[in-house]
Amino acid sequence: MPSGGGYYSGGVENFPRFLEDWGGRTLTYNGSMVVMFNSKTATAPWGGSDVYSPPGRNWAFDINFLDATKLPPGTPEVRAMIRSEWATIRAGSIY
């Protein structure tokens, strides 16, 4: 749920929702996070700071993701199509 209208819905620190009591513990995450689409489940603003007890967060970006040969299988790709020349092809032609 995007933030707005006076509500802060989290940001990357709340991307993984910690619903358990993590008080006094630390989570270490070394990787990458990507939001591919808006949630169809979490559609209301996130609650206040008294909703749960999150862990301390030790975030790190895995620099292996900077090397295309080390990306996980199925990693999404972004491509751009650049128009150069267009041609009309007659029906029935083998062009």
N, C-alpha and C positions, 0 to 999 in steps of 0.2 A: 504494500500500500504506500504510494508516494506521500511524502510529507506535504502539508499545506493546510491553509485555513486555521492556523494556530496550533496544529498538531505536528509533532515530530514522530515519524513512524520508525525511526531507527537508523537507517544508514547501514553501512557495511558492518558496523559492530553488532547490529541486530539481524543481519542477514541469516545466520543460523540462529533459530529461535531456541534458546535454552529455557525449557519449561521446568526443569528440575531445580532443586536447591543446590546451586554450585558454590554457595558461600565458602570463602576461604580457599578455594581451589583455583588453579590456573589452567587454561586451555592453550596449548601451543599449536598453531596452524601454519604450515608452510606450503603454500600452493597458490591458487588463483581462484577468484570467484567472478562469475558472470551472471547477470540477470538477462535471461533470454526472452522473457515475456512477463507481463503483469500477472499477478496471482489471481486465480478465479476463486480461491478459498479465502485468503486473507483480504477482505474487501472493506474493512472498517479500520479507523485509526487505531494504532497501538495504544495500550493503556499507559498509566503513569509508572513512575519508578518503583512503586510498591507491588507491581504485578508478579515479579519473580526475583530470584537472587542469582544473578549471572556470575560466571567465573571471571577472574582476571584474564585479560586476553593478550596473548603474545602473538601478534600477527607477523608474518613474513611472506614476501613474494618469492616464489621459487624461480631463480634466474634461469633454470633449464627451459622455462617457457619462452625465453628469448631466442632459442634455437629451434627453428621449424622442424628439424630432424628428431627432436626429443619430445614433440607434442604427443599427447595420448591419442590412441586411435579414435576416430570419430569426432575429432575436434572441429568445431564449426569453422568455416572459411568465409571470408567476405570477398566478393569479387565485384569488379566494376566493368560494365560494358561500354565501350567508347564507339560511337557511331562514326564510321569512316565513309563508306559508300553504300547506297541502297540501290537495288535494282528490282524492277518488276519482272517476274517470270511468268510466261504464258502457261496456261493450263495445258498439260499433256507434254510439255517439253522435258527434256532430260537434263537440262543445264546443271 
